[in-house]
Amino acid sequence: MKTARTAPKVSAAEALKLLEQAWAYYTPEPVQPVSDREPELFEYANAA
């Protein structure tokens, strides 16, 4: 019994064209700055 499917054959030029179209819609998520300081005790209490 064979259950594996093969992907349709696409030329390299067509694959690059599709990749460029998909990349045009990509927007990276903003990077949150990492804080190196230790939170104060009252900040722990306010968070709870």
N, C-alpha and C positions, 0 to 999 in steps of 0.2 A: 504494500500500500504506500503510495507516494503522496505526501501532504505538503511538500515544499513548493512554494510558488516562485517563479522567476520574475524579476522586475522587467518592465518593458524596456527595450533597447532605445537609447536616446543618444544622439550624436554629442560629441564634446562641445561643439559650438552651441547647440540647443541647451545643454545642461548649464553652460556658463550664462546664457541669456536668462534662464529661469532663476539661477542663483542671484544674479544681479537684481532681478525684479523683486525677489524675496528680501534681499538685503536692504532695498530702498525703504521698506516698511519697518525695519528694525530700529528700535530706539532703546538704548541701554537705560537701566534704572539708575537714578541718581545715587551716588555713593554717600553714605552717611559717615561723617567724621567720627573717629573713635576717640573717646575721652580717656586720657591716661591718669586722670586724678581719681582718688578714692572718694566715694560719696560720703558726705557728712552723716552723722547719726540721725539727725532730724529728717534728712531726705529719705532714709529707709522708712521712718515712721510715716511720712506723708504718702509714700508709695503704697503702703499696706491698707 
